[in-house]
Amino acid sequence: SLRAVVGPELSGDGKITDEPGEGWEIWGEPQGLCDGTYDAVCGRSTDEPCILLGHHDARGAIVGNEWAGWLIMNIPAVKEGIIVVKVHSWHTKDENPRAKNWKSVNAKRRLGELENNSDGEEHASVVYRTNDRSWPDLEEADLDPSDQRRHLVRNYDTPELPETFAFDYAINGEITSLNSTEFDEKRQKLQRVVETITLMDDPEFSSGAGDDGKDVEVAFRLRGVGNNIVFGISHIYWA
């Protein structure tokens, strides 16, 4: 199961808080049961030219930017201490329309942000950082006018990550932060659009848990990028 939460705070027991988030959304996943079987009902949306085609190929993911907050998943029965995530690092700002124009986590002000001063007017006492600085929007990058080629395939390259970038993941509330250099070193590019990160490889993790293994809470968020960088999480593998 999965849920989205906002904010960097942890509860007293070390778990990430579970205040509902609203920024993560499903992108690129066809409607229906798309499990690859010959009789599955897949891709029958109003956008399909032929609803009987049932084409299964897609690169769906749960996508979000910094303002989407934490995305949390509960992983059952981890027995061998291995958790690997498949990441999409190439999404654009427009592919996360829900949070595209947000300026803070969950598009809300922090509690206590506005207070009344002595003359009764509201003023800001806490400013929520936006990290929405002067770097250009990804879709507004300058193009070379001499390049007259027609691009039939979208760009799956990771955009340039700002110095403020951080990819955070948490396992049972213990947070690990990767800057852009560390993220690139930890990421494995297995194929052109297949990127994985090993979050845990610890054979001792589930020792003493018996045949049932351990249930693990895994969470992800972006920091330092505002809404200019959008990542997707498409698969979680564990053993």
C-alpha positions as CSV (number, residue, x, y, z in Angstrom):
1,S,0.0,0.0,0.0
2,L,1.1,3.6,-0.4
3,R,0.2,7.1,0.7
4,A,1.5,10.6,0.2
5,V,2.5,12.9,3.1
6,V,3.8,16.4,3.3
7,G,6.5,18.1,5.3
8,P,9.9,17.0,6.7
9,E,8.9,16.3,10.2
10,L,9.1,12.9,12.0
11,S,6.8,11.7,14.8
12,G,8.1,10.8,18.2
13,D,8.6,7.1,17.2
14,G,10.9,8.0,14.3
15,K,8.2,7.5,11.6
16,I,7.5,10.2,9.0
17,T,4.3,12.1,9.8
18,D,1.2,11.0,7.8
19,E,-0.5,14.3,7.0
20,P,-2.1,13.6,3.7
21,G,-0.3,15.0,0.6
22,E,-1.9,16.1,-2.6
23,G,1.0,16.5,-5.1
24,W,1.8,12.9,-6.3
25,E,-0.2,11.6,-9.3
26,I,-0.2,8.7,-11.7
27,W,1.3,9.5,-15.1
28,G,1.3,7.5,-18.3
29,E,-0.4,4.4,-17.0
30,P,-3.2,3.1,-19.4
31,Q,-6.6,2.3,-18.0
32,G,-7.7,-1.2,-17.2
33,L,-5.9,-4.4,-16.3
34,C,-2.6,-4.3,-18.2
35,D,-0.7,-7.4,-17.0
36,G,0.4,-8.6,-20.4
37,T,-2.0,-11.5,-20.6
38,Y,-3.8,-12.0,-24.0
39,D,-7.3,-11.6,-22.7
40,A,-6.6,-8.5,-20.4
41,V,-8.8,-5.5,-20.8
42,C,-6.3,-2.6,-21.2
43,G,-6.1,0.8,-22.7
44,R,-9.7,1.4,-23.4
45,S,-9.8,5.1,-22.8
46,T,-11.6,7.7,-24.9
47,D,-8.2,8.8,-26.3
48,E,-7.6,5.4,-28.0
49,P,-8.4,5.3,-31.8
50,C,-9.3,1.6,-31.4
51,I,-10.5,0.3,-28.0
52,L,-10.0,-3.3,-29.1
53,L,-6.3,-2.7,-29.6
54,G,-5.5,-3.3,-25.9
55,H,-1.9,-2.1,-26.2
56,H,0.0,-2.7,-23.0
57,D,3.2,-0.8,-23.6
58,A,3.6,2.2,-21.3
59,R,6.0,3.9,-18.9
60,G,3.6,4.7,-16.2
61,A,4.8,6.0,-12.8
62,I,3.8,7.9,-9.7
63,V,5.3,11.4,-10.3
64,G,5.9,14.4,-8.1
65,N,8.1,17.4,-7.5
66,E,9.4,18.9,-4.2
67,W,6.0,20.2,-3.3
68,A,4.4,16.8,-3.5
69,G,5.9,15.9,-0.1
70,W,6.7,12.4,1.0
71,L,5.5,9.4,-1.0
72,I,5.4,6.4,1.5
73,M,5.0,2.8,0.6
74,N,4.6,-0.2,2.9
75,I,6.7,-3.2,1.8
76,P,5.6,-6.5,3.2
77,A,7.7,-9.6,4.0
78,V,11.2,-8.4,3.4
79,K,13.3,-11.6,4.0
80,E,16.7,-11.1,2.3
81,G,17.2,-7.4,3.2
82,I,17.0,-6.2,-0.5
83,I,14.9,-3.2,-1.7
84,V,15.4,-1.7,-5.1
85,V,13.5,1.2,-6.6
86,K,13.0,2.0,-10.3
87,V,13.2,5.7,-10.9
88,H,12.2,8.0,-13.7
89,S,14.5,11.0,-13.5
90,W,13.4,12.5,-16.9
91,H,9.9,13.8,-16.3
92,T,9.1,17.4,-17.2
93,K,7.3,20.1,-15.2
94,D,4.2,19.7,-17.4
95,E,3.9,16.0,-16.5
96,N,3.1,16.8,-12.9
97,P,0.2,19.2,-13.6
98,R,-1.3,18.8,-10.1
99,A,1.7,20.5,-8.5
100,K,3.1,22.4,-11.4
101,N,2.2,25.8,-10.1
102,W,2.6,25.2,-6.4
103,K,5.1,27.2,-4.4
104,S,5.1,25.2,-1.1
105,V,4.5,21.7,0.1
106,N,0.9,20.8,-0.6
107,A,0.3,24.3,-1.8
108,K,-0.4,25.4,1.8
109,R,1.2,27.8,4.2
110,R,2.8,26.5,7.3
111,L,0.9,26.8,10.6
112,G,1.6,30.2,12.2
113,E,2.8,31.7,8.9
114,L,0.4,34.6,9.3
115,E,0.0,36.5,12.6
116,N,-1.7,39.7,13.5
117,N,0.6,42.6,14.4
118,S,-0.2,45.3,16.9
119,D,-2.4,47.2,14.4
120,G,-4.5,44.1,13.5
121,E,-3.0,43.5,10.1
122,E,-1.6,40.2,9.1
123,H,2.1,39.7,8.4
124,A,4.3,36.8,7.6
125,S,6.2,35.4,10.6
126,V,7.3,32.2,8.9
127,V,8.3,32.1,5.3
128,Y,8.1,28.7,3.6
129,R,11.1,28.4,1.3
130,T,10.2,27.8,-2.3
131,N,13.6,27.1,-3.9
132,D,11.9,28.5,-7.0
133,R,14.9,30.6,-7.9
134,S,16.0,32.0,-11.3
135,W,16.8,28.8,-13.2
136,P,14.7,28.5,-16.3
137,D,11.7,26.2,-16.7
138,L,12.8,23.0,-18.4
139,E,10.4,23.4,-21.3
140,E,11.8,26.9,-22.0
141,A,15.4,25.8,-22.7
142,D,16.9,27.6,-25.7
143,L,16.9,25.6,-28.8
144,D,19.5,25.9,-31.6
145,P,17.6,27.4,-34.6
146,S,20.0,25.5,-37.0
147,D,18.7,22.2,-35.7
148,Q,16.0,21.4,-38.2
149,R,15.6,17.8,-37.2
150,R,12.2,16.5,-36.3
151,H,12.2,14.7,-33.0
152,L,9.7,11.8,-33.0
153,V,10.9,10.4,-29.6
154,R,10.8,12.4,-26.4
155,N,13.9,13.1,-24.4
156,Y,14.6,10.6,-21.7
157,D,17.8,12.3,-20.4
158,T,18.0,13.5,-16.8
159,P,17.8,17.3,-16.8
160,E,20.7,19.2,-15.2
161,L,20.1,19.1,-11.5
162,P,20.7,22.3,-9.5
163,E,23.3,22.4,-6.7
164,T,20.5,22.5,-4.2
165,F,19.0,19.2,-5.4
166,A,18.5,16.4,-2.8
167,F,16.8,13.0,-3.3
168,D,15.7,11.7,0.1
169,Y,14.6,8.2,0.9
170,A,13.7,6.8,4.3
171,I,13.6,3.2,5.5
172,N,11.5,2.8,8.6
173,G,11.9,6.5,9.3
174,E,15.7,6.6,8.9
175,I,16.4,9.2,6.2
176,T,19.3,9.1,3.7
177,S,19.9,12.2,1.5
178,L,21.7,12.2,-1.8
179,N,23.0,15.3,-3.5
180,S,23.2,15.4,-7.3
181,T,26.7,13.8,-7.4
182,E,25.7,11.0,-4.9
183,F,22.4,10.4,-6.7
184,D,24.3,9.9,-10.0
185,E,26.8,7.5,-8.4
186,K,24.1,5.4,-6.7
187,R,21.8,5.3,-9.7
188,Q,22.3,2.3,-12.1
189,K,21.4,2.9,-15.7
190,L,20.5,-0.6,-16.9
191,Q,19.0,0.4,-20.2
192,R,18.1,3.6,-22.0
193,V,15.0,4.3,-19.8
194,V,15.7,1.8,-17.0
195,E,17.2,3.5,-13.9
196,T,17.4,1.7,-10.5
197,I,18.6,2.6,-7.0
198,T,19.4,0.0,-4.4
199,L,18.0,1.4,-1.2
200,M,19.0,-1.6,1.0
201,D,21.2,-4.6,0.6
202,D,21.6,-6.0,4.1
203,P,21.3,-9.7,4.6
204,E,21.2,-9.2,8.4
205,F,18.2,-6.9,8.3
206,S,15.5,-9.6,8.7
207,S,17.5,-11.9,10.9
208,G,15.4,-13.4,13.6
209,A,12.1,-12.5,11.8
210,G,11.4,-16.0,10.7
211,D,9.7,-17.1,7.5
212,D,7.4,-14.0,7.5
213,G,10.3,-11.5,7.1
214,K,9.8,-7.9,8.1
215,D,7.4,-5.2,7.0
216,V,9.2,-2.1,5.9
217,E,8.1,1.5,5.4
218,V,9.9,3.2,2.5
219,A,9.5,6.8,1.6
220,F,10.7,9.3,-1.1
221,R,10.8,13.0,-1.6
222,L,12.7,15.7,-3.6
223,R,14.2,18.8,-2.0
224,G,15.9,22.0,-3.4
225,V,14.2,21.9,-6.8
226,G,10.7,23.5,-6.3
227,N,8.5,22.4,-9.2
228,N,11.3,22.5,-11.8
229,I,12.4,18.9,-11.4
230,V,9.9,16.0,-11.5
231,F,10.8,12.4,-10.7
232,G,8.7,9.3,-11.1
233,I,8.6,6.0,-9.1
234,S,7.4,3.1,-11.2
235,H,8.5,-0.1,-9.5
236,I,9.6,-1.4,-6.1
237,Y,11.5,-4.7,-6.0
238,W,12.2,-6.5,-2.8
239,A,13.3,-9.9,-1.4
